[in-house]
């Protein structure tokens, strides 16, 4: 066989292999199962996860329920009632308890992780919202009111103090190898930097030429903080050593959750206009867009679970479509 014929045959085989590949082989985010949440009306807020049981918790704010979803079976197991605008859900593996922040109820409910029965509550938390765990210090932080973080003892739920802010806190992120908390404070148009040891704000970083900084994610190893804004719709990248914005990326409208995937160097931005934007981190200061993934109208919250390589997105009831959890596999 001549060299020319060998080259032609190789080219034809290469084309055949390319067109024979599955259509999703090059996609970063691949749609999977849909888990229906029948009889759930209204807005859906943030998620929590019990990894040991494979259970996803969905704060159905507009329905005053927390939905317990079995990820192994792919079904909703229980609709937990008695909440008042649940906004945040946190499962603490150390105590096997759920902590549910209630915006209208002005409290945090404490729920046993095994029985899913309510065993306590923390009152006096006006508009209780996002909630985070400091696993090493055994502390829980709750954003609430016109501007504060409440510190709770994870073991008992007792109050361990307050940290004052300049406005109501939205998403916030805790350093694991440091003492800082980065807090979105949209009303003050800044990111507040809190020192956990001092229980005080030690710096504020402006949000340049944008407003409504709601979602946030931290790349602690890469020394970068990702903040989503709505007006205009941008992803801002902060250097956490200088507090300066080092990169900007246009994103979809109405984002309320975003997540950093350290293993794949991607940011997943859940946008309420009905899509997930996938942003590739080329290096700490440079980013590019990958193909956008369609979701559903008003689907703007969710959860990235690196342990099972899944992204979960909340799709509220809309028209004839019931509320549901959309699942995506990450390549």
C-alpha positions as YAML, in Angstrom:
chain: A
units: angstrom
residues:
- id: 1
  name: UNK
  ca: [0.00, 0.00, 0.00]
- id: 2
  name: UNK
  ca: [1.37, 3.41, -0.97]
- id: 3
  name: UNK
  ca: [2.02, 6.15, 1.56]
- id: 4
  name: UNK
  ca: [-0.77, 8.26, 0.04]
- id: 5
  name: UNK
  ca: [-3.30, 5.43, 0.40]
- id: 6
  name: UNK
  ca: [-2.22, 4.81, 3.98]
- id: 7
  name: UNK
  ca: [-2.78, 8.50, 4.80]
- id: 8
  name: UNK
  ca: [-6.20, 8.45, 3.13]
- id: 9
  name: UNK
  ca: [-7.23, 5.31, 5.01]
- id: 10
  name: UNK
  ca: [-6.04, 6.78, 8.32]
- id: 11
  name: UNK
  ca: [-8.04, 9.97, 7.68]
- id: 12
  name: UNK
  ca: [-11.20, 8.03, 6.88]
- id: 13
  name: UNK
  ca: [-10.83, 5.88, 10.01]
- id: 14
  name: UNK
  ca: [-10.26, 8.96, 12.16]
- id: 15
  name: UNK
  ca: [-13.44, 10.56, 10.80]
- id: 16
  name: UNK
  ca: [-15.40, 7.36, 11.43]
- id: 17
  name: UNK
  ca: [-14.22, 7.22, 15.05]
- id: 18
  name: UNK
  ca: [-15.01, 10.89, 15.58]
- id: 19
  name: UNK
  ca: [-18.59, 10.60, 14.29]
- id: 20
  name: UNK
  ca: [-19.13, 7.31, 16.15]
- id: 21
  name: UNK
  ca: [-18.41, 8.92, 19.56]
- id: 22
  name: UNK
  ca: [-21.39, 9.61, 21.82]
- id: 23
  name: UNK
  ca: [-22.80, 13.10, 21.33]
- id: 24
  name: UNK
  ca: [-22.14, 14.02, 24.95]
- id: 25
  name: UNK
  ca: [-18.51, 12.92, 25.08]
- id: 26
  name: UNK
  ca: [-17.17, 16.46, 24.99]
- id: 27
  name: UNK
  ca: [-19.86, 17.95, 27.21]
- id: 28
  name: UNK
  ca: [-18.83, 19.04, 30.70]
- id: 29
  name: UNK
  ca: [-22.30, 18.76, 32.25]
- id: 30
  name: UNK
  ca: [-24.53, 15.87, 31.15]
- id: 31
  name: UNK
  ca: [-28.27, 15.78, 31.99]
- id: 32
  name: UNK
  ca: [-29.38, 12.83, 34.10]
- id: 33
  name: UNK
  ca: [-32.48, 11.80, 36.02]
- id: 34
  name: UNK
  ca: [-35.28, 14.13, 37.03]
- id: 35
  name: UNK
  ca: [-36.74, 13.72, 40.53]
- id: 36
  name: UNK
  ca: [-40.30, 15.00, 40.79]
- id: 37
  name: UNK
  ca: [-41.43, 17.00, 43.82]
- id: 38
  name: UNK
  ca: [-45.20, 16.80, 43.39]
- id: 39
  name: UNK
  ca: [-47.39, 19.25, 45.33]
- id: 40
  name: UNK
  ca: [-44.47, 21.61, 45.98]
- id: 41
  name: UNK
  ca: [-45.49, 25.15, 45.09]
- id: 42
  name: UNK
  ca: [-43.59, 28.40, 44.98]
- id: 43
  name: UNK
  ca: [-39.97, 29.36, 45.21]
- id: 44
  name: UNK
  ca: [-37.25, 26.83, 46.08]
- id: 45
  name: UNK
  ca: [-34.18, 27.97, 47.96]
- id: 46
  name: UNK
  ca: [-30.96, 26.22, 48.98]
- id: 47
  name: UNK
  ca: [-30.01, 22.53, 49.40]
- id: 48
  name: UNK
  ca: [-28.26, 20.40, 52.00]
- id: 49
  name: UNK
  ca: [-26.72, 16.93, 51.72]
- id: 50
  name: UNK
  ca: [-26.38, 13.90, 54.00]
- id: 51
  name: UNK
  ca: [-23.62, 12.00, 52.23]
- id: 52
  name: UNK
  ca: [-23.75, 8.92, 54.43]
- id: 53
  name: UNK
  ca: [-27.43, 8.28, 53.74]
- id: 54
  name: UNK
  ca: [-27.33, 9.62, 50.18]
- id: 55
  name: UNK
  ca: [-30.08, 12.07, 51.07]
- id: 56
  name: UNK
  ca: [-30.59, 15.50, 49.53]
- id: 57
  name: UNK
  ca: [-32.56, 18.16, 51.41]
- id: 58
  name: UNK
  ca: [-34.41, 20.84, 49.46]
- id: 59
  name: UNK
  ca: [-35.60, 24.05, 51.15]
- id: 60
  name: UNK
  ca: [-38.99, 24.58, 49.50]
- id: 61
  name: UNK
  ca: [-39.35, 28.15, 50.75]
- id: 62
  name: UNK
  ca: [-42.67, 28.92, 49.07]
- id: 63
  name: UNK
  ca: [-44.18, 25.62, 50.26]
- id: 64
  name: UNK
  ca: [-42.99, 25.89, 53.90]
- id: 65
  name: UNK
  ca: [-41.50, 22.39, 53.63]
- id: 66
  name: UNK
  ca: [-38.13, 20.67, 53.45]
- id: 67
  name: UNK
  ca: [-38.11, 17.88, 50.88]
- id: 68
  name: UNK
  ca: [-36.02, 14.80, 51.68]
- id: 69
  name: UNK
  ca: [-34.82, 13.13, 48.46]
- id: 70
  name: UNK
  ca: [-33.25, 9.66, 48.30]
- id: 71
  name: UNK
  ca: [-30.50, 9.96, 45.69]
- id: 72
  name: UNK
  ca: [-29.93, 6.22, 45.46]
- id: 73
  name: UNK
  ca: [-33.55, 5.51, 44.57]
- id: 74
  name: UNK
  ca: [-34.05, 8.80, 42.77]
- id: 75
  name: UNK
  ca: [-37.29, 9.64, 44.57]
- id: 76
  name: UNK
  ca: [-38.64, 12.08, 47.13]
- id: 77
  name: UNK
  ca: [-38.95, 10.11, 50.38]
- id: 78
  name: UNK
  ca: [-40.61, 12.65, 52.61]
- id: 79
  name: UNK
  ca: [-42.05, 16.16, 52.66]
- id: 80
  name: UNK
  ca: [-41.24, 17.64, 56.07]
- id: 81
  name: UNK
  ca: [-43.75, 20.24, 57.25]
- id: 82
  name: UNK
  ca: [-43.90, 22.85, 59.99]
- id: 83
  name: UNK
  ca: [-41.30, 25.27, 58.63]
- id: 84
  name: UNK
  ca: [-41.80, 28.95, 57.86]
- id: 85
  name: UNK
  ca: [-40.00, 29.96, 54.66]
- id: 86
  name: UNK
  ca: [-37.04, 27.58, 54.94]
- id: 87
  name: UNK
  ca: [-34.07, 29.20, 53.21]
- id: 88
  name: UNK
  ca: [-31.01, 27.16, 54.19]
- id: 89
  name: UNK
  ca: [-30.48, 23.52, 55.13]
- id: 90
  name: UNK
  ca: [-27.29, 22.13, 56.68]
- id: 91
  name: UNK
  ca: [-26.57, 18.54, 57.69]
- id: 92
  name: UNK
  ca: [-23.84, 18.25, 60.33]
- id: 93
  name: UNK
  ca: [-22.28, 14.75, 60.14]
- id: 94
  name: UNK
  ca: [-20.70, 15.22, 63.57]
- id: 95
  name: UNK
  ca: [-24.07, 15.36, 65.35]
- id: 96
  name: UNK
  ca: [-26.22, 13.82, 62.61]
- id: 97
  name: UNK
  ca: [-28.54, 16.78, 62.82]
- id: 98
  name: UNK
  ca: [-30.17, 19.11, 60.33]
- id: 99
  name: UNK
  ca: [-30.14, 22.83, 60.90]
- id: 100
  name: UNK
  ca: [-32.89, 24.60, 58.94]
- id: 101
  name: UNK
  ca: [-33.02, 28.40, 58.78]
- id: 102
  name: UNK
  ca: [-36.55, 29.85, 58.59]
- id: 103
  name: UNK
  ca: [-36.84, 33.33, 57.08]
- id: 104
  name: UNK
  ca: [-40.43, 34.00, 58.06]
- id: 105
  name: UNK
  ca: [-40.19, 32.00, 61.29]
- id: 106
  name: UNK
  ca: [-37.15, 33.99, 62.48]
- id: 107
  name: UNK
  ca: [-35.49, 30.85, 63.82]
- id: 108
  name: UNK
  ca: [-33.28, 27.85, 63.11]
- id: 109
  name: UNK
  ca: [-34.91, 24.46, 63.59]
- id: 110
  name: UNK
  ca: [-32.80, 21.49, 64.72]
- id: 111
  name: UNK
  ca: [-33.88, 18.14, 63.28]
- id: 112
  name: UNK
  ca: [-32.64, 14.63, 64.09]
- id: 113
  name: UNK
  ca: [-30.97, 13.18, 60.99]
- id: 114
  name: UNK
  ca: [-32.20, 9.62, 61.55]
- id: 115
  name: UNK
  ca: [-35.84, 10.15, 62.45]
- id: 116
  name: UNK
  ca: [-36.25, 13.57, 60.78]
- id: 117
  name: UNK
  ca: [-38.12, 14.72, 63.88]
- id: 118
  name: UNK
  ca: [-37.68, 18.25, 65.23]
- id: 119
  name: UNK
  ca: [-35.69, 18.24, 68.47]
- id: 120
  name: UNK
  ca: [-35.03, 21.94, 69.10]
- id: 121
  name: UNK
  ca: [-34.90, 25.47, 67.77]
- id: 122
  name: UNK
  ca: [-32.96, 28.71, 68.07]
- id: 123
  name: UNK
  ca: [-35.20, 31.78, 68.17]
- id: 124
  name: UNK
  ca: [-34.53, 35.46, 67.67]
- id: 125
  name: UNK
  ca: [-33.04, 35.15, 64.18]
- id: 126
  name: UNK
  ca: [-34.98, 37.57, 61.98]
- id: 127
  name: UNK
  ca: [-34.96, 36.51, 58.31]
- id: 128
  name: UNK
  ca: [-32.62, 33.56, 59.02]
- id: 129
  name: UNK
  ca: [-30.94, 32.74, 55.71]
- id: 130
  name: UNK
  ca: [-27.71, 31.07, 54.57]
- id: 131
  name: UNK
  ca: [-26.08, 28.63, 56.98]
- id: 132
  name: UNK
  ca: [-22.55, 27.15, 57.08]
- id: 133
  name: UNK
  ca: [-20.52, 24.71, 59.19]
- id: 134
  name: UNK
  ca: [-17.02, 25.11, 60.59]
- id: 135
  name: UNK
  ca: [-16.39, 21.38, 61.08]
- id: 136
  name: UNK
  ca: [-13.05, 21.78, 62.86]
- id: 137
  name: UNK
  ca: [-14.25, 24.36, 65.39]
- id: 138
  name: UNK
  ca: [-17.68, 22.71, 65.71]
- id: 139
  name: UNK
  ca: [-19.43, 26.00, 65.04]
- id: 140
  name: UNK
  ca: [-22.40, 26.84, 62.83]
- id: 141
  name: UNK
  ca: [-22.81, 30.29, 61.24]
- id: 142
  name: UNK
  ca: [-26.22, 31.67, 60.27]
- id: 143
  name: UNK
  ca: [-26.73, 34.85, 58.26]
- id: 144
  name: UNK
  ca: [-29.72, 36.82, 59.54]
- id: 145
  name: UNK
  ca: [-31.41, 40.13, 60.20]
- id: 146
  name: UNK
  ca: [-30.38, 43.51, 58.94]
- id: 147
  name: UNK
  ca: [-26.74, 42.56, 59.20]
- id: 148
  name: UNK
  ca: [-25.23, 39.80, 61.33]
- id: 149
  name: UNK
  ca: [-23.86, 36.28, 61.52]
- id: 150
  name: UNK
  ca: [-25.06, 34.26, 64.49]
- id: 151
  name: UNK
  ca: [-22.53, 31.72, 65.82]
- id: 152
  name: UNK
  ca: [-24.00, 28.49, 67.22]
- id: 153
  name: UNK
  ca: [-22.37, 25.59, 69.02]
- id: 154
  name: UNK
  ca: [-22.88, 22.60, 66.74]
- id: 155
  name: UNK
  ca: [-23.18, 20.16, 69.65]
- id: 156
  name: UNK
  ca: [-25.90, 22.03, 71.51]
- id: 157
  name: UNK
  ca: [-27.31, 24.71, 69.23]
- id: 158
  name: UNK
  ca: [-26.58, 27.31, 71.89]
- id: 159
  name: UNK
  ca: [-25.57, 30.80, 70.83]
- id: 160
  name: UNK
  ca: [-21.84, 31.51, 70.94]
- id: 161
  name: UNK
  ca: [-21.98, 35.11, 69.73]
- id: 162
  name: UNK
  ca: [-22.86, 37.50, 66.91]
- id: 163
  name: UNK
  ca: [-20.74, 39.17, 64.25]
- id: 164
  name: UNK
  ca: [-22.13, 42.51, 63.07]
- id: 165
  name: UNK
  ca: [-22.27, 43.39, 59.37]
- id: 166
  name: UNK
  ca: [-23.34, 46.46, 57.38]
- id: 167
  name: UNK
  ca: [-26.39, 44.73, 55.87]
- id: 168
  name: UNK
  ca: [-28.22, 41.44, 55.48]
- id: 169
  name: UNK
  ca: [-25.73, 38.69, 54.52]
- id: 170
  name: UNK
  ca: [-26.29, 36.49, 51.52]
- id: 171
  name: UNK
  ca: [-23.88, 33.68, 50.54]
- id: 172
  name: UNK
  ca: [-20.68, 33.35, 52.55]
- id: 173
  name: UNK
  ca: [-17.65, 31.06, 52.52]
- id: 174
  name: UNK
  ca: [-15.28, 29.91, 55.28]
- id: 175
  name: UNK
  ca: [-11.56, 29.34, 54.89]
- id: 176
  name: UNK
  ca: [-10.45, 25.88, 56.04]
- id: 177
  name: UNK
  ca: [-6.79, 26.77, 56.52]
- id: 178
  name: UNK
  ca: [-7.40, 30.27, 57.78]
- id: 179
  name: UNK
  ca: [-9.71, 32.19, 60.08]
- id: 180
  name: UNK
  ca: [-11.59, 34.30, 57.56]
- id: 181
  name: UNK
  ca: [-15.20, 34.29, 56.38]
- id: 182
  name: UNK
  ca: [-16.03, 36.04, 53.11]
- id: 183
  name: UNK
  ca: [-19.58, 37.43, 53.15]
- id: 184
  name: UNK
  ca: [-21.68, 38.93, 50.38]
- id: 185
  name: UNK
  ca: [-23.45, 42.04, 51.69]
- id: 186
  name: UNK
  ca: [-25.50, 43.32, 48.72]
- id: 187
  name: UNK
  ca: [-27.08, 46.29, 50.53]
- id: 188
  name: UNK
  ca: [-23.60, 47.62, 51.35]
- id: 189
  name: UNK
  ca: [-22.26, 46.85, 47.86]
- id: 190
  name: UNK
  ca: [-19.29, 44.96, 49.24]
- id: 191
  name: UNK
  ca: [-17.80, 41.67, 50.32]
- id: 192
  name: UNK
  ca: [-17.13, 41.70, 54.06]
- id: 193
  name: UNK
  ca: [-14.06, 39.86, 55.34]
- id: 194
  name: UNK
  ca: [-14.64, 38.52, 58.84]
- id: 195
  name: UNK
  ca: [-12.00, 37.20, 61.24]
- id: 196
  name: UNK
  ca: [-13.58, 34.27, 63.11]
- id: 197
  name: UNK
  ca: [-11.08, 34.53, 65.96]
- id: 198
  name: UNK
  ca: [-11.85, 38.23, 66.48]
- id: 199
  name: UNK
  ca: [-15.58, 37.92, 65.64]
- id: 200
  name: UNK
  ca: [-15.27, 41.14, 63.66]
- id: 201
  name: UNK
  ca: [-15.07, 42.52, 60.13]
- id: 202
  name: UNK
  ca: [-11.44, 43.23, 59.28]
- id: 203
  name: UNK
  ca: [-11.88, 44.43, 55.68]
- id: 204
  name: UNK
  ca: [-14.47, 45.22, 53.03]
- id: 205
  name: UNK
  ca: [-13.95, 44.70, 49.32]
- id: 206
  name: UNK
  ca: [-16.07, 46.80, 46.93]
- id: 207
  name: UNK
  ca: [-18.15, 45.21, 44.19]
- id: 208
  name: UNK
  ca: [-17.05, 47.32, 41.21]
- id: 209
  name: UNK
  ca: [-19.64, 48.53, 38.70]
- id: 210
  name: UNK
  ca: [-22.18, 45.89, 39.71]
- id: 211
  name: UNK
  ca: [-24.98, 45.26, 42.21]
- id: 212
  name: UNK
  ca: [-26.86, 42.38, 43.87]
- id: 213
  name: UNK
  ca: [-23.89, 40.19, 44.79]
- id: 214
  name: UNK
  ca: [-25.75, 37.09, 46.01]
- id: 215
  name: UNK
  ca: [-23.90, 33.79, 45.26]
- id: 216
  name: UNK
  ca: [-20.29, 33.00, 46.17]
- id: 217
  name: UNK
  ca: [-17.73, 30.18, 46.01]
- id: 218
  name: UNK
  ca: [-14.16, 29.90, 47.27]
- id: 219
  name: UNK
  ca: [-11.04, 28.41, 45.65]
- id: 220
  name: UNK
  ca: [-8.87, 28.50, 48.72]
- id: 221
  name: UNK
  ca: [-5.95, 26.60, 47.19]
- id: 222
  name: UNK
  ca: [-5.91, 28.94, 44.19]
- id: 223
  name: UNK
  ca: [-6.44, 32.02, 46.42]
- id: 224
  name: UNK
  ca: [-9.53, 33.13, 44.50]
- id: 225
  name: UNK
  ca: [-13.08, 34.06, 45.48]
- id: 226
  name: UNK
  ca: [-15.93, 33.90, 42.95]
- id: 227
  name: UNK
  ca: [-18.87, 36.29, 43.34]
- id: 228
  name: UNK
  ca: [-21.95, 36.42, 41.14]
- id: 229
  name: UNK
  ca: [-23.81, 39.69, 40.54]
- id: 230
  name: UNK
  ca: [-27.17, 40.30, 38.90]
- id: 231
  name: UNK
  ca: [-26.96, 43.92, 37.67]
- id: 232
  name: UNK
  ca: [-25.17, 43.47, 35.37]
- id: 233
  name: UNK
  ca: [-24.90, 39.67, 35.31]
- id: 234
  name: UNK
  ca: [-21.23, 39.06, 36.02]
- id: 235
  name: UNK
  ca: [-18.86, 36.61, 37.64]
- id: 236
  name: UNK
  ca: [-16.24, 38.58, 39.59]
- id: 237
  name: UNK
  ca: [-12.98, 36.89, 40.57]
- id: 238
  name: UNK
  ca: [-11.21, 38.28, 43.66]
- id: 239
  name: UNK
  ca: [-7.64, 37.66, 44.77]
- id: 240
  name: UNK
  ca: [-8.17, 36.79, 48.45]
- id: 241
  name: UNK
  ca: [-4.69, 38.02, 49.38]
- id: 242
  name: UNK
  ca: [-5.20, 41.53, 47.97]
- id: 243
  name: UNK
  ca: [-8.97, 41.90, 47.82]
- id: 244
  name: UNK
  ca: [-8.70, 43.04, 44.20]
- id: 245
  name: UNK
  ca: [-10.88, 41.91, 41.30]
- id: 246
  name: UNK
  ca: [-8.56, 40.17, 38.84]
- id: 247
  name: UNK
  ca: [-11.09, 38.90, 36.29]
- id: 248
  name: UNK
  ca: [-14.69, 39.40, 35.12]
- id: 249
  name: UNK
  ca: [-16.90, 37.13, 33.05]
- id: 250
  name: UNK
  ca: [-20.40, 37.78, 31.69]
- id: 251
  name: UNK
  ca: [-22.94, 35.18, 32.90]
- id: 252
  name: UNK
  ca: [-26.66, 34.47, 32.65]
- id: 253
  name: UNK
  ca: [-29.31, 36.45, 34.48]
- id: 254
  name: UNK
  ca: [-30.69, 35.94, 37.99]
- id: 255
  name: UNK
  ca: [-28.05, 33.72, 39.56]
- id: 256
  name: UNK
  ca: [-28.51, 32.61, 43.18]
- id: 257
  name: UNK
  ca: [-25.99, 29.75, 43.50]
- id: 258
  name: UNK
  ca: [-22.56, 29.08, 42.06]
- id: 259
  name: UNK
  ca: [-19.95, 26.43, 42.83]
- id: 260
  name: UNK
  ca: [-16.26, 25.84, 42.19]
- id: 261
  name: UNK
  ca: [-15.21, 22.38, 41.04]
- id: 262
  name: UNK
  ca: [-11.56, 22.13, 42.11]
- id: 263
  name: UNK
  ca: [-10.94, 18.79, 40.40]
- id: 264
  name: UNK
  ca: [-12.10, 20.01, 36.98]
- id: 265
  name: UNK
  ca: [-11.22, 23.71, 37.36]
- id: 266
  name: UNK
  ca: [-14.74, 24.82, 36.54]
- id: 267
  name: UNK
  ca: [-17.32, 27.16, 38.03]
- id: 268
  name: UNK
  ca: [-20.99, 26.18, 37.69]
- id: 269
  name: UNK
  ca: [-23.29, 29.23, 37.75]
- id: 270
  name: UNK
  ca: [-27.00, 28.44, 38.17]
- id: 271
  name: UNK
  ca: [-28.99, 31.16, 36.41]
- id: 272
  name: UNK
  ca: [-32.70, 31.77, 36.88]
- id: 273
  name: UNK
  ca: [-33.22, 32.48, 33.21]
- id: 274
  name: UNK
  ca: [-33.06, 28.69, 32.72]
- id: 275
  name: UNK
  ca: [-29.45, 27.68, 32.28]
- id: 276
  name: UNK
  ca: [-26.23, 26.67, 34.01]
- id: 277
  name: UNK
  ca: [-23.17, 28.55, 32.82]
- id: 278
  name: UNK
  ca: [-19.93, 26.57, 32.91]
- id: 279
  name: UNK
  ca: [-16.82, 28.74, 33.29]
- id: 280
  name: UNK
  ca: [-13.39, 27.19, 32.80]
- id: 281
  name: UNK
  ca: [-10.52, 28.35, 35.00]
- id: 282
  name: UNK
  ca: [-7.55, 28.50, 32.64]
- id: 283
  name: UNK
  ca: [-5.37, 29.86, 35.45]
- id: 284
  name: UNK
  ca: [-6.25, 31.92, 38.56]
- id: 285
  name: UNK
  ca: [-6.57, 35.13, 36.52]
- id: 286
  name: UNK
  ca: [-8.03, 33.87, 33.23]
- id: 287
  name: UNK
  ca: [-11.41, 32.24, 32.46]
- id: 288
  name: UNK
  ca: [-13.42, 31.12, 29.46]
- id: 289
  name: UNK
  ca: [-16.99, 29.96, 28.82]
- id: 290
  name: UNK
  ca: [-17.81, 26.35, 28.03]
- id: 291
  name: UNK
  ca: [-21.16, 25.31, 26.50]
- id: 292
  name: UNK
  ca: [-24.17, 26.42, 28.53]
- id: 293
  name: UNK
  ca: [-26.59, 23.79, 29.87]
- id: 294
  name: UNK
  ca: [-30.36, 24.29, 29.69]
- id: 295
  name: UNK
  ca: [-32.35, 23.80, 32.90]
- id: 296
  name: UNK
  ca: [-35.86, 25.21, 33.51]
- id: 297
  name: UNK
  ca: [-37.56, 28.58, 34.07]
- id: 298
  name: UNK
  ca: [-36.74, 30.18, 37.45]
- id: 299
  name: UNK
  ca: [-34.25, 27.42, 38.31]
- id: 300
  name: UNK
  ca: [-31.59, 29.44, 40.12]
- id: 301
  name: UNK
  ca: [-30.52, 27.36, 43.14]
- id: 302
  name: UNK
  ca: [-28.89, 23.97, 43.56]
- id: 303
  name: UNK
  ca: [-25.94, 22.07, 44.96]
- id: 304
  name: UNK
  ca: [-22.65, 20.72, 43.63]
- id: 305
  name: UNK
  ca: [-21.65, 17.44, 45.31]
- id: 306
  name: UNK
  ca: [-18.04, 16.60, 44.38]
- id: 307
  name: UNK
  ca: [-18.18, 13.23, 46.16]
- id: 308
  name: UNK
  ca: [-20.56, 11.80, 43.55]
- id: 309
  name: UNK
  ca: [-19.69, 14.15, 40.67]
- id: 310
  name: UNK
  ca: [-23.20, 15.54, 40.45]
- id: 311
  name: UNK
  ca: [-24.81, 18.94, 40.16]
- id: 312
  name: UNK
  ca: [-28.40, 19.24, 41.42]
- id: 313
  name: UNK
  ca: [-30.64, 22.09, 40.30]
- id: 314
  name: UNK
  ca: [-34.02, 23.10, 41.75]
- id: 315
  name: UNK
  ca: [-36.74, 23.63, 39.15]
- id: 316
  name: UNK
  ca: [-39.84, 25.18, 40.77]
- id: 317
  name: UNK
  ca: [-43.32, 24.37, 39.50]
- id: 318
  name: UNK
  ca: [-44.03, 26.34, 36.35]
- id: 319
  name: UNK
  ca: [-47.12, 26.12, 34.15]
- id: 320
  name: UNK
  ca: [-48.02, 22.45, 33.77]
- id: 321
  name: UNK
  ca: [-44.61, 21.27, 35.01]
- id: 322
  name: UNK
  ca: [-44.36, 20.16, 38.65]
- id: 323
  name: UNK
  ca: [-41.45, 21.12, 40.87]
- id: 324
  name: UNK
  ca: [-38.49, 18.82, 40.46]
- id: 325
  name: UNK
  ca: [-34.78, 18.31, 41.06]
- id: 326
  name: UNK
  ca: [-32.72, 18.17, 37.87]
- id: 327
  name: UNK
  ca: [-29.56, 16.09, 38.10]
- id: 328
  name: UNK
  ca: [-26.41, 16.47, 36.00]
- id: 329
  name: UNK
  ca: [-23.36, 14.26, 35.75]
- id: 330
  name: UNK
  ca: [-20.02, 16.05, 35.57]
- id: 331
  name: UNK
  ca: [-17.37, 14.87, 33.15]
...
